[in-house]
């Protein structure tokens, strides 16, 4: 996995475990990972696809 998708996935995983899937938004994942929303959607399509990486 490239650096950017891994960073997004790792950040999302941490946030999902801390706050729960339903309580984490795409903007929070973007802010915490330092990646753009465009990169997030390019690599994963949507928030639901992020959970499938685990």
C-alpha positions in Angstrom: 0.0 0.0 0.0 1.3 3.5 -0.8 2.1 5.9 1.9 -1.1 8.1 1.5 -3.7 5.3 1.6 -1.9 3.6 4.5 -1.8 6.9 6.4 -5.5 7.5 5.8 -6.4 3.9 6.8 -4.3 3.9 9.9 -5.8 7.3 11.0 -9.3 6.1 10.3 -8.7 2.8 12.3 -7.5 4.8 15.3 -10.4 7.1 15.2 -13.0 4.3 14.7 -11.6 2.4 17.7 -11.6 5.6 19.9 -14.9 7.1 18.9 -16.8 4.4 17.0 -17.5 4.3 13.3 -20.7 6.3 13.4 -19.1 9.1 15.4 -16.2 9.7 13.0 -16.7 11.9 9.9 -14.7 12.1 6.7 -13.6 15.6 7.6 -12.1 14.4 10.9 -10.2 11.6 9.2 -8.9 14.2 6.7 -7.9 16.6 9.4 -6.1 14.0 11.5 -4.3 12.3 8.6 -3.3 15.6 7.0 -4.5 14.3 3.6 -7.0 16.0 1.3 -10.6 14.9 1.1 -9.9 14.3 -2.6 -7.2 11.8 -1.7 -9.4 10.0 0.7 -12.2 9.6 -1.9 -9.7 8.7 -4.6 -8.2 5.8 -2.6 -11.3 4.6 -0.8 -14.4 6.0 -2.4 -16.3 6.6 0.9 -16.0 6.1 4.6 -17.7 2.7 4.5 -14.9 1.4 2.3 -12.4 2.4 5.0 -13.9 -0.1 7.5 -13.5 -2.9 4.9 -9.7 -2.5 5.1 -9.6 -4.0 8.6 
